[in-house]
Every structure is written in C-alpha cells, then in structure tokens.
Amino acid sequence: MDALAGGDKTRWNYFYQLSWAEVNTMIELENHKAYYRHQVHLQQERQQKR
C-alpha cells in the first residue's frame, strides 16, 4: 500500500476502498513502468560507453 500511495499514509484509505482487481492492476502498471525505466537506463548506459 505504501508504495502505491507514494509513502503518503493519508492516501491508504483510498486504496483500501478499491477492489483487489483495481489494486492489482495499479501494481502491474507500476511494475511495467519500472521495467521500462530500467530498460531506458540500461540503453543510456550502453550509449555512454561508446
């Protein structure tokens, strides 16, 4: 919950009111965004080494 709320415990109630399907979708979205940020980071590192 804390990661979805961005560390803001006052937002936890919002997430507790959502269905599990909605929360799982949000978690999947965050995982996909993190994966693509990581891929971009790796690509930038490769380009700097050239």
PDB file of N, CA, C and O in Angstrom:
ATOM      1  N   MET A   1       0.815  -1.187   0.000  1.00  0.00           N
ATOM      2  CA  MET A   1       0.000   0.000   0.000  1.00  0.00           C
ATOM      3  C   MET A   1       0.863   1.257   0.000  1.00  0.00           C
ATOM      4  O   MET A   1       0.575   2.246  -0.675  1.00  0.00           O
ATOM      5  N   ASP A   2       1.930   1.174   0.784  1.00  0.00           N
ATOM      6  CA  ASP A   2       2.790   2.339   0.930  1.00  0.00           C
ATOM      7  C   ASP A   2       3.408   2.763  -0.399  1.00  0.00           C
ATOM      8  O   ASP A   2       3.506   3.955  -0.693  1.00  0.00           O
ATOM      9  N   ALA A   3       3.823   1.788  -1.195  1.00  0.00           N
ATOM     10  CA  ALA A   3       4.431   2.113  -2.487  1.00  0.00           C
ATOM     11  C   ALA A   3       3.414   2.753  -3.426  1.00  0.00           C
ATOM     12  O   ALA A   3       3.735   3.719  -4.118  1.00  0.00           O
ATOM     13  N   LEU A   4       2.205   2.233  -3.457  1.00  0.00           N
ATOM     14  CA  LEU A   4       1.168   2.824  -4.315  1.00  0.00           C
ATOM     15  C   LEU A   4       0.815   4.236  -3.865  1.00  0.00           C
ATOM     16  O   LEU A   4       0.548   5.113  -4.687  1.00  0.00           O
ATOM     17  N   ALA A   5       0.817   4.443  -2.564  1.00  0.00           N
ATOM     18  CA  ALA A   5       0.461   5.756  -2.028  1.00  0.00           C
ATOM     19  C   ALA A   5       1.631   6.727  -2.072  1.00  0.00           C
ATOM     20  O   ALA A   5       1.492   7.886  -1.679  1.00  0.00           O
ATOM     21  N   GLY A   6       2.766   6.270  -2.540  1.00  0.00           N
ATOM     22  CA  GLY A   6       3.927   7.144  -2.630  1.00  0.00           C
ATOM     23  C   GLY A   6       4.455   7.562  -1.277  1.00  0.00           C
ATOM     24  O   GLY A   6       5.007   8.652  -1.125  1.00  0.00           O
ATOM     25  N   GLY A   7       4.285   6.689  -0.285  1.00  0.00           N
ATOM     26  CA  GLY A   7       4.777   6.987   1.056  1.00  0.00           C
ATOM     27  C   GLY A   7       3.850   7.865   1.875  1.00  0.00           C
ATOM     28  O   GLY A   7       4.162   8.197   3.019  1.00  0.00           O
ATOM     29  N   ASP A   8       2.706   8.248   1.303  1.00  0.00           N
ATOM     30  CA  ASP A   8       1.752   9.125   1.988  1.00  0.00           C
ATOM     31  C   ASP A   8       0.677   8.269   2.655  1.00  0.00           C
ATOM     32  O   ASP A   8      -0.255   7.808   1.996  1.00  0.00           O
ATOM     33  N   LYS A   9       0.812   8.061   3.963  1.00  0.00           N
ATOM     34  CA  LYS A   9      -0.119   7.194   4.685  1.00  0.00           C
ATOM     35  C   LYS A   9      -1.540   7.754   4.720  1.00  0.00           C
ATOM     36  O   LYS A   9      -2.483   7.014   5.002  1.00  0.00           O
ATOM     37  N   THR A  10      -1.707   9.026   4.442  1.00  0.00           N
ATOM     38  CA  THR A  10      -3.061   9.597   4.427  1.00  0.00           C
ATOM     39  C   THR A  10      -3.849   9.125   3.201  1.00  0.00           C
ATOM     40  O   THR A  10      -5.072   9.263   3.168  1.00  0.00           O
ATOM     41  N   ARG A  11      -3.167   8.571   2.196  1.00  0.00           N
ATOM     42  CA  ARG A  11      -3.837   8.073   0.992  1.00  0.00           C
ATOM     43  C   ARG A  11      -4.200   6.593   1.092  1.00  0.00           C
ATOM     44  O   ARG A  11      -4.856   6.063   0.195  1.00  0.00           O
ATOM     45  N   TRP A  12      -3.791   5.922   2.153  1.00  0.00           N
ATOM     46  CA  TRP A  12      -4.044   4.490   2.283  1.00  0.00           C
ATOM     47  C   TRP A  12      -5.534   4.166   2.220  1.00  0.00           C
ATOM     48  O   TRP A  12      -5.929   3.180   1.599  1.00  0.00           O
ATOM     49  N   ASN A  13      -6.352   4.981   2.852  1.00  0.00           N
ATOM     50  CA  ASN A  13      -7.799   4.713   2.852  1.00  0.00           C
ATOM     51  C   ASN A  13      -8.347   4.636   1.437  1.00  0.00           C
ATOM     52  O   ASN A  13      -9.215   3.807   1.163  1.00  0.00           O
ATOM     53  N   TYR A  14      -7.866   5.473   0.535  1.00  0.00           N
ATOM     54  CA  TYR A  14      -8.308   5.440  -0.860  1.00  0.00           C
ATOM     55  C   TYR A  14      -8.062   4.054  -1.449  1.00  0.00           C
ATOM     56  O   TYR A  14      -8.938   3.498  -2.112  1.00  0.00           O
ATOM     57  N   PHE A  15      -6.886   3.499  -1.215  1.00  0.00           N
ATOM     58  CA  PHE A  15      -6.552   2.199  -1.779  1.00  0.00           C
ATOM     59  C   PHE A  15      -7.313   1.065  -1.104  1.00  0.00           C
ATOM     60  O   PHE A  15      -7.622   0.057  -1.740  1.00  0.00           O
ATOM     61  N   TYR A  16      -7.614   1.225   0.182  1.00  0.00           N
ATOM     62  CA  TYR A  16      -8.392   0.193   0.867  1.00  0.00           C
ATOM     63  C   TYR A  16      -9.832   0.142   0.358  1.00  0.00           C
ATOM     64  O   TYR A  16     -10.495  -0.885   0.500  1.00  0.00           O
ATOM     65  N   GLN A  17     -10.318   1.209  -0.220  1.00  0.00           N
ATOM     66  CA  GLN A  17     -11.682   1.247  -0.740  1.00  0.00           C
ATOM     67  C   GLN A  17     -11.794   0.660  -2.139  1.00  0.00           C
ATOM     68  O   GLN A  17     -12.902   0.411  -2.613  1.00  0.00           O
ATOM     69  N   LEU A  18     -10.669   0.435  -2.809  1.00  0.00           N
ATOM     70  CA  LEU A  18     -10.672  -0.128  -4.151  1.00  0.00           C
ATOM     71  C   LEU A  18     -10.820  -1.645  -4.085  1.00  0.00           C
ATOM     72  O   LEU A  18     -10.549  -2.267  -3.058  1.00  0.00           O
ATOM     73  N   SER A  19     -11.252  -2.219  -5.192  1.00  0.00           N
ATOM     74  CA  SER A  19     -11.317  -3.683  -5.263  1.00  0.00           C
ATOM     75  C   SER A  19      -9.901  -4.225  -5.459  1.00  0.00           C
ATOM     76  O   SER A  19      -8.993  -3.500  -5.865  1.00  0.00           O
ATOM     77  N   TRP A  20      -9.734  -5.519  -5.161  1.00  0.00           N
ATOM     78  CA  TRP A  20      -8.425  -6.135  -5.343  1.00  0.00           C
ATOM     79  C   TRP A  20      -8.005  -6.087  -6.802  1.00  0.00           C
ATOM     80  O   TRP A  20      -6.820  -5.926  -7.097  1.00  0.00           O
ATOM     81  N   ALA A  21      -8.951  -6.222  -7.717  1.00  0.00           N
ATOM     82  CA  ALA A  21      -8.626  -6.180  -9.145  1.00  0.00           C
ATOM     83  C   ALA A  21      -8.039  -4.821  -9.521  1.00  0.00           C
ATOM     84  O   ALA A  21      -7.076  -4.747 -10.283  1.00  0.00           O
ATOM     85  N   GLU A  22      -8.616  -3.755  -8.989  1.00  0.00           N
ATOM     86  CA  GLU A  22      -8.099  -2.411  -9.280  1.00  0.00           C
ATOM     87  C   GLU A  22      -6.703  -2.219  -8.705  1.00  0.00           C
ATOM     88  O   GLU A  22      -5.826  -1.662  -9.365  1.00  0.00           O
ATOM     89  N   VAL A  23      -6.499  -2.675  -7.485  1.00  0.00           N
ATOM     90  CA  VAL A  23      -5.191  -2.539  -6.840  1.00  0.00           C
ATOM     91  C   VAL A  23      -4.156  -3.360  -7.598  1.00  0.00           C
ATOM     92  O   VAL A  23      -3.043  -2.888  -7.834  1.00  0.00           O
ATOM     93  N   ASN A  24      -4.512  -4.585  -7.982  1.00  0.00           N
ATOM     94  CA  ASN A  24      -3.575  -5.425  -8.731  1.00  0.00           C
ATOM     95  C   ASN A  24      -3.227  -4.798 -10.071  1.00  0.00           C
ATOM     96  O   ASN A  24      -2.078  -4.874 -10.506  1.00  0.00           O
ATOM     97  N   THR A  25      -4.192  -4.184 -10.727  1.00  0.00           N
ATOM     98  CA  THR A  25      -3.933  -3.505 -11.996  1.00  0.00           C
ATOM     99  C   THR A  25      -2.963  -2.352 -11.789  1.00  0.00           C
ATOM    100  O   THR A  25      -2.058  -2.149 -12.598  1.00  0.00           O
ATOM    101  N   MET A  26      -3.144  -1.600 -10.719  1.00  0.00           N
ATOM    102  CA  MET A  26      -2.240  -0.488 -10.421  1.00  0.00           C
ATOM    103  C   MET A  26      -0.827  -1.001 -10.146  1.00  0.00           C
ATOM    104  O   MET A  26       0.153  -0.401 -10.588  1.00  0.00           O
ATOM    105  N   ILE A  27      -0.728  -2.097  -9.426  1.00  0.00           N
ATOM    106  CA  ILE A  27       0.580  -2.677  -9.133  1.00  0.00           C
ATOM    107  C   ILE A  27       1.249  -3.145 -10.420  1.00  0.00           C
ATOM    108  O   ILE A  27       2.442  -2.915 -10.619  1.00  0.00           O
ATOM    109  N   GLU A  28       0.484  -3.801 -11.297  1.00  0.00           N
ATOM    110  CA  GLU A  28       1.042  -4.238 -12.577  1.00  0.00           C
ATOM    111  C   GLU A  28       1.526  -3.060 -13.403  1.00  0.00           C
ATOM    112  O   GLU A  28       2.591  -3.130 -14.016  1.00  0.00           O
ATOM    113  N   LEU A  29       0.761  -1.983 -13.425  1.00  0.00           N
ATOM    114  CA  LEU A  29       1.158  -0.792 -14.166  1.00  0.00           C
ATOM    115  C   LEU A  29       2.475  -0.240 -13.632  1.00  0.00           C
ATOM    116  O   LEU A  29       3.369   0.097 -14.408  1.00  0.00           O
ATOM    117  N   GLU A  30       2.597  -0.146 -12.319  1.00  0.00           N
ATOM    118  CA  GLU A  30       3.833   0.357 -11.716  1.00  0.00           C
ATOM    119  C   GLU A  30       5.016  -0.558 -12.043  1.00  0.00           C
ATOM    120  O   GLU A  30       6.127  -0.082 -12.278  1.00  0.00           O
ATOM    121  N   ASN A  31       4.772  -1.873 -12.057  1.00  0.00           N
ATOM    122  CA  ASN A  31       5.840  -2.808 -12.410  1.00  0.00           C
ATOM    123  C   ASN A  31       6.281  -2.624 -13.858  1.00  0.00           C
ATOM    124  O   ASN A  31       7.477  -2.656 -14.151  1.00  0.00           O
ATOM    125  N   HIS A  32       5.333  -2.433 -14.758  1.00  0.00           N
ATOM    126  CA  HIS A  32       5.668  -2.215 -16.164  1.00  0.00           C
ATOM    127  C   HIS A  32       6.445  -0.911 -16.346  1.00  0.00           C
ATOM    128  O   HIS A  32       7.415  -0.860 -17.102  1.00  0.00           O
ATOM    129  N   LYS A  33       6.018   0.129 -15.655  1.00  0.00           N
ATOM    130  CA  LYS A  33       6.725   1.406 -15.760  1.00  0.00           C
ATOM    131  C   LYS A  33       8.152   1.271 -15.243  1.00  0.00           C
ATOM    132  O   LYS A  33       9.084   1.812 -15.837  1.00  0.00           O
ATOM    133  N   ALA A  34       8.323   0.552 -14.142  1.00  0.00           N
ATOM    134  CA  ALA A  34       9.664   0.349 -13.590  1.00  0.00           C
ATOM    135  C   ALA A  34      10.528  -0.448 -14.558  1.00  0.00           C
ATOM    136  O   ALA A  34      11.712  -0.153 -14.721  1.00  0.00           O
ATOM    137  N   TYR A  35       9.948  -1.452 -15.200  1.00  0.00           N
ATOM    138  CA  TYR A  35      10.692  -2.260 -16.165  1.00  0.00           C
ATOM    139  C   TYR A  35      11.176  -1.393 -17.321  1.00  0.00           C
ATOM    140  O   TYR A  35      12.337  -1.493 -17.718  1.00  0.00           O
ATOM    141  N   TYR A  36      10.305  -0.541 -17.869  1.00  0.00           N
ATOM    142  CA  TYR A  36      10.708   0.296 -18.993  1.00  0.00           C
ATOM    143  C   TYR A  36      11.694   1.380 -18.579  1.00  0.00           C
ATOM    144  O   TYR A  36      12.577   1.734 -19.360  1.00  0.00           O
ATOM    145  N   ARG A  37      11.562   1.916 -17.367  1.00  0.00           N
ATOM    146  CA  ARG A  37      12.559   2.872 -16.870  1.00  0.00           C
ATOM    147  C   ARG A  37      13.924   2.197 -16.776  1.00  0.00           C
ATOM    148  O   ARG A  37      14.947   2.792 -17.116  1.00  0.00           O
ATOM    149  N   HIS A  38      13.928   0.958 -16.314  1.00  0.00           N
ATOM    150  CA  HIS A  38      15.176   0.209 -16.206  1.00  0.00           C
ATOM    151  C   HIS A  38      15.775  -0.034 -17.592  1.00  0.00           C
ATOM    152  O   HIS A  38      16.983   0.117 -17.774  1.00  0.00           O
ATOM    153  N   GLN A  39      14.957  -0.403 -18.556  1.00  0.00           N
ATOM    154  CA  GLN A  39      15.440  -0.642 -19.916  1.00  0.00           C
ATOM    155  C   GLN A  39      16.037   0.630 -20.516  1.00  0.00           C
ATOM    156  O   GLN A  39      17.078   0.579 -21.172  1.00  0.00           O
ATOM    157  N   VAL A  40      15.388   1.756 -20.295  1.00  0.00           N
ATOM    158  CA  VAL A  40      15.899   3.033 -20.796  1.00  0.00           C
ATOM    159  C   VAL A  40      17.240   3.340 -20.129  1.00  0.00           C
ATOM    160  O   VAL A  40      18.177   3.791 -20.788  1.00  0.00           O
ATOM    161  N   HIS A  41      17.326   3.099 -18.840  1.00  0.00           N
ATOM    162  CA  HIS A  41      18.570   3.329 -18.110  1.00  0.00           C
ATOM    163  C   HIS A  41      19.703   2.478 -18.683  1.00  0.00           C
ATOM    164  O   HIS A  41      20.807   2.976 -18.903  1.00  0.00           O
ATOM    165  N   LEU A  42      19.432   1.199 -18.923  1.00  0.00           N
ATOM    166  CA  LEU A  42      20.445   0.314 -19.497  1.00  0.00           C
ATOM    167  C   LEU A  42      20.876   0.797 -20.877  1.00  0.00           C
ATOM    168  O   LEU A  42      22.064   0.782 -21.199  1.00  0.00           O
ATOM    169  N   GLN A  43      19.926   1.221 -21.680  1.00  0.00           N
ATOM    170  CA  GLN A  43      20.244   1.709 -23.024  1.00  0.00           C
ATOM    171  C   GLN A  43      21.101   2.972 -22.953  1.00  0.00           C
ATOM    172  O   GLN A  43      22.035   3.138 -23.738  1.00  0.00           O
ATOM    173  N   GLN A  44      20.785   3.856 -22.017  1.00  0.00           N
ATOM    174  CA  GLN A  44      21.571   5.076 -21.861  1.00  0.00           C
ATOM    175  C   GLN A  44      23.001   4.749 -21.427  1.00  0.00           C
ATOM    176  O   GLN A  44      23.954   5.375 -21.892  1.00  0.00           O
ATOM    177  N   GLU A  45      23.146   3.771 -20.540  1.00  0.00           N
ATOM    178  CA  GLU A  45      24.482   3.361 -20.109  1.00  0.00           C
ATOM    179  C   GLU A  45      25.279   2.804 -21.281  1.00  0.00           C
ATOM    180  O   GLU A  45      26.463   3.108 -21.425  1.00  0.00           O
ATOM    181  N   ARG A  46      24.640   1.990 -22.121  1.00  0.00           N
ATOM    182  CA  ARG A  46      25.317   1.407 -23.277  1.00  0.00           C
ATOM    183  C   ARG A  46      25.777   2.502 -24.237  1.00  0.00           C
ATOM    184  O   ARG A  46      26.874   2.421 -24.787  1.00  0.00           O
ATOM    185  N   GLN A  47      24.949   3.521 -24.440  1.00  0.00           N
ATOM    186  CA  GLN A  47      25.295   4.599 -25.353  1.00  0.00           C
ATOM    187  C   GLN A  47      26.447   5.437 -24.808  1.00  0.00           C
ATOM    188  O   GLN A  47      27.264   5.935 -25.583  1.00  0.00           O
ATOM    189  N   GLN A  48      26.523   5.599 -23.503  1.00  0.00           N
ATOM    190  CA  GLN A  48      27.597   6.389 -22.914  1.00  0.00           C
ATOM    191  C   GLN A  48      28.946   5.682 -23.029  1.00  0.00           C
ATOM    192  O   GLN A  48      29.989   6.335 -23.064  1.00  0.00           O
ATOM    193  N   LYS A  49      28.929   4.351 -23.086  1.00  0.00           N
ATOM    194  CA  LYS A  49      30.172   3.592 -23.154  1.00  0.00           C
ATOM    195  C   LYS A  49      30.782   3.637 -24.551  1.00  0.00           C
ATOM    196  O   LYS A  49      31.950   3.284 -24.716  1.00  0.00           O
ATOM    197  N   ARG A  50      30.038   4.055 -25.541  1.00  0.00           N
ATOM    198  CA  ARG A  50      30.547   4.091 -26.918  1.00  0.00           C
ATOM    199  C   ARG A  50      31.496   5.220 -27.127  1.00  0.00           C
ATOM    200  O   ARG A  50      32.016   5.394 -28.229  1.00  0.00           O
TER     201      ARG A  50
END
